[in-house]
Amino acid sequence: MRITKVETRVVKIPVRSPYVFSHGVLKAFSNVLVWLHTERDIVGVGECSFVPGGGVSEETPESTKPLIDAYLAPELIGEDPFDVERIHRKMDAVVPRNLVAKSGIDLAIWDCLGKAVGQPACKLLGGIVDAKILCTFTLSISTPEKMAEDAYFRKTQGYKALVVKIGRDPNEDIQRLRLVREAVGDDINLRLDANEAYWPDQAITVIRSMEPYHPEFVEEPVKRWDLDGMSKVARSVGVAISSDESNTSLDSVLHIIRRGAAGIINIKISKNGGLYRSKKIAAVAESAGIPCIIGGANTYEIGRQASRHFAVSIGQTQMGMGSEGCAPASQSKVDDVTTTVLTYDDVTRGNGYVGLIPGPGLGVELDEEKIREYSVA
């Protein structure tokens, strides 16, 4: 089987209400879809997911589509999609980083391979460790009272773990966590995501003030490049620290572990370059005895389903911590690009857990009409 053509398209879908975090305000999901055609008429589908205007990645949809079209796609023509390592090496040779761009191709490869052998992608990634995935919901920054109200509602939906976005105001952040904890009680895991908002000494002061409310961990409290600062925070507080923006490639995760900067690794399939590279990162985390969670970015159902295939097949993601990337999107987009989408009702039916959408490859079917409706020229 050989790759004959690669197609890309930018698709933009608005959210119902603005989603606030420390980097900015999200008003729409804007991602790049990838189609990988083969001579056997098997077409693999992938997705490059972003946080537009959020300062999380250097890549954008507008930069990624032409980069794939002009640089990465020509390297794939004539290649066997089963040669995954070779394809990643070829992409690295022509473009050294741009992991979000490569992730869309990687997801399309695994979708193609699964369809070719009639198996779900997770079976090719190592098989199923546990078919149930604990979900989290991420609360957008708002008033402490509104966030507490939202948290209680999500608890009634069956969520057992919630992410509290912080980073706009330290004093309000403490109040946010206090009111959310009072609203949901002690039987819900609460984690905090600062998105790089604090400097190290400030982070230490704020986190110590939050410790009475028992946060599960705090994610990326300082700037992504300040691993010394993050290590200082990790040594100074009684709450675990998780990395997200600071971990992108295999080498960055190795640096984080060596410096003791984080005790949890947040793997985002798109940010980390796809399923193949994410599996390598999970192996490095395993060697250090560090659990992994799966973040979501602003991901359509293609990427979320890919995250589920990763979650069920990797032991480091099945260590009792919930993953937002496998759950229905917390940002309440108005639509999606697939015919089947897991919803909040699925979380309720699963008592806080979800599973895979069945089918070969990634198990998703595109809704061509919606793709046409939301495509960006």
N, C-alpha and C positions, 0 to 999 in steps of 0.2 A: 504493500500500500504506500502510495506517494502523495505528498501534498502538491496540489495543482494551483491553488489560488488562496489568497488571504484578503478578506474584506473587513472594513471597519466603518463604524458610524457613531457619531455623537448623539446621545439621547438625553434630553433634559426633562425632568418631571418635578413640578413644584411640590412643596409641602403645605399642609393645611394651615399651619401657623409657624411663625419664625422660631427657629431652634437656637438657643443661646448657649454658648460656652465661652471659655476665657479667651480664645483666639478671635472670636467674631460671632456673626449671626448667619445661620444657614437658612436659605429661602427656597432651595431646590436641590435635587440630586442631578448632577450632570456627569455622566459616565460614558465610556467608550465601549461599544459592543464589538466583538471580534468573531468572524466566521472563518473556519479553517476547512477548505474544500479538499477532497481527495479524489483520486482516480476511480475509486470504488463508489463514488457518489455518497459517501458518508461525510456529513458536515458536522464538525465540532463547534460548539458555541462557547465563548468566553466573555469576560467582563473586566475592564479596568475601572476600579472604583476610586473616587477622590473625595476630598473635603474642600470644595471650591471656596476660595477666599479665606480659608481657615488657617493658613500658615503651617499646616501639618506636613505637606509634601511640596517639593520643588516642582513637581509635575502637575500639569493641568490637562483637561480634555483637549483643549485647543492645541497644546504642544504634543500631546501623545498620539493623536490620530495621524498627523503627517510623519511623525517619527517612525511609527510602525509601517506606514505605507512606503516610505522612501528607504528606510534602512533595515528594518527587521524582516519585513515580508519577503524581500528578495532572497534572504538567506535561507528561508524555509522551503522555497520552491524546489521540488524534487526530493526532498528529505522524507524519510520514513518516520511518521509520528511516534512509532514505538522507540525510536532512538532519542529518548528524552534528554539524557545527559549531553549527547552530541549537539542537540538543538540549542540547549542553554549555553553551551560553550561557544557556539557560533554567534549567538546573539551577544554574548559578552565581548567577543572579539571585535564586533563592529560598534557596539555602544556599551561602555563599561558599567554604567549604573542603570538609571531609568527602570527601576524594578516594577513600578506600577504598569508601565507599558508591557514589560515581559510577562507580567502576571496574567494579562488578558489572553496572550498566546498560550501560556501554560495551561490555563483552565480549558481552553478550546482543545488542546492536545488530549487532556484526560477525558474530556467529553467524547472526543473522537475514538479514543482507545476503548472506552467502555462500550460504545455503540458497536465497535468492530467485533468484540468478543461476546457481546450480549450480557455484560455484567455491569453493576454499578461501580463507579470510580473507586469507592472505598475498598472494594475487593482487590483492586490492583494496587492500592496504597498499603496493603498489609492485612486487610480483612477487618472484621468488626470486633472491637474490644467490648463496647457497650453500645447498644442501639439507642439508648435514651440519653438525651443531652439536657442538662440543667441550664435554664435560660436566665438572663438578667434583662432588666429594663433600665435605661439611662434617663434620668430626670434632667431636663433642660434647666439652666439657671433662671430662676424667677425669684419672687419674694419668698422668704422662708416659709410663710404661711401657705402660699400656693404650692410650693414643693412638697410640704407635708401633706396637703390635701391630695395631690397627685400620687404620692407614695402610698397612701392608704388605699386609694382606688386600685392601684396596681396589685397590692396585696390581695384585694378581693378577687382579682382576676386569676390568682394562683401563683404569682411570682413569689419565689422564696429568696431572691437576691436582687438588690437594686443598686444602681450606680448613682451617686449624688455628684453632679457637676459642681465644681467650686472654682475660685480663682479670680473673681471680680472684686471682692472686698473681704479681707481676712475676718473681721468681726462678724460680718453677715454670714460668712462661710461656717463659722462655729455655730451661729444661730440656726442656720439651715440644717446642719446635721442634728442638732439638739431637737428641733421640732419634728424632723422626719423620724428620728428614733422614738420620740414620744408617740407619734402617730401610728407606727407600725409595730411597736413593742419589741421584745428581745428575740423573737423567734424568726426574724428576717435578717439575713446578712446584708450589711450596708458597706459599700466600698466607695471611695472618693476618687475623683479624677480631676486633677488640677490643671492638666494640659500646659505644664511648664510655667505656671503663673507666678511662683514665689522665688525669692532668692534663698539660699540655704538656711541662714540663721532665722529668717522669717518663717520658712517652712517648719523648722524645728519647733518654734514657739507655737505656731498654729496647730500643728499635729499633736503636740503635748496637751494643748487645751481641748482637743477633740477626743483624746483617749478615753475619758469617762463614758463616752457614747459608743464605745466598742466598734470602731470601724474595722472591717475585715482587712483592708489594706488601703494605701494611698498610691495612686498612679501618677507617675511623671511629675513630681512636685516642683522640680527646677528645670532650667533650660536643658535641652537634649544633649548639648555638647559638654555640659558641666558634670562629667562623671565623678570628679573629685567631690563636687558639691553634693551630688546625690548620694555618694558613699558616706559623706559626713552625716547627712540626714538619716540614712539607714542605721548608722551606728548610734545615733543620738535619741531615737524614739523607740517606743515599745510597740509600734505598728509596722507590719511588713510594708515594703516599698515595691511597687511594680514598675517596670519599664514599658513604654509604648513608643513615643516619638524617637527615643534614643536608640531603639533596636530596629534596624532595617536589614542589614546584611548579616551573614554568618560571622564575619570578623567583628562587627559592632557588638553582637551578643557575647562573643568571647571576651571582649574588653569589659563589658558590664559585669560579667561573672568574675573575672580576675580581680576587679577592683571592689567587689562586694557592694556594688551600687544598687542592686535590686535582688530580691528573693523570689520574684515572680516575673515571667516573661509574657507579655501580651503579643501574641502572633496575630497579625492581620494579613490574610491571604494576599490581598492586593499590595499592601505596603511592603510585604516581605518577598514579593516576586513570584507568587504562585504556590501551588501545592507541593511541587518538587523541592523548592528551596525551603519552604516552611517545614517540611519533614526533616530536613537537615538541621534546622534551628532547634526543633524539638529534641533531636538526638543530642545536640550539645547541651541543652538544658537538662536532659536526662542524666548525662554524665556528671553534672554538677548537683544532681538531686533537687532541681528547681522545677516547680510546677508551671504549666502554661495555661493561659486562657486564650480565647479567640475573640478578638475585637471585630467590629463590623464596618467601620467607616460609613460612608453613605452608599450602601450597597443594595443593588436590586436583587431579585430572587435568585438570579444566576450565581452571584457571588455568595449569597447566604447559603444556598444549597451546597456550593463547593465547601464552605466552612463546615457544614454538617458532615460531609463526607470525610473531611479532615478530623473532625472531633471524634467521630465514632471509631476511627481507625488508629488513633494515636494515644498511647497510654498516658502521656504527660498532660493531656487535656481532660483526662477522666479521673482527676484527683480531688473531686468534691467541690470544685469552684465553677460557678456559672459562666456562661459565655454569651455576650450580647450579639456577636456576629452570627450566631446560629438561630437567634430569636427573630420574630417579626421586628422590623425596623422601629426603633424608638422615636424616629423623627416624623412619623405620620405622613409619609408621602401620599399623594392623592391617587396614585395608580402604580402599576408595575409593567414590566415588559413580557411577563410570562402568563400562560393560561391558568396556572395553579400557583397560589401564593399561600404560605402559612400565615395565619392570622392570630390575633390575641385570643380568639376563641379556641384555637388549637392549643395554646398555652394553658388555658383554663381546663380543657378536656384532659390534658396530660398532667394536670396538677403541678404545673411549673416546668414540665419537661416537654421537649419536642423530639421528633425523629425525622428520618429522611423522607422526602418525596420519592416514591418508588420509581424505578426505571433504569435503563442502561445509561452508562456515562454519568453525567451530572443529574439526569432525571428531570430536566426541565424542557418545556416546549414553549417556544416563543410565540407571542401574539403579534402577528405581522401588522395588523391594523393599528395597534397601539404604538408599535415602533414607528410606523409612518407618521402617526399623529404627533409624536413627541420628538421626532428627529430634528436635529439642528443642522442647517446648511453649513 
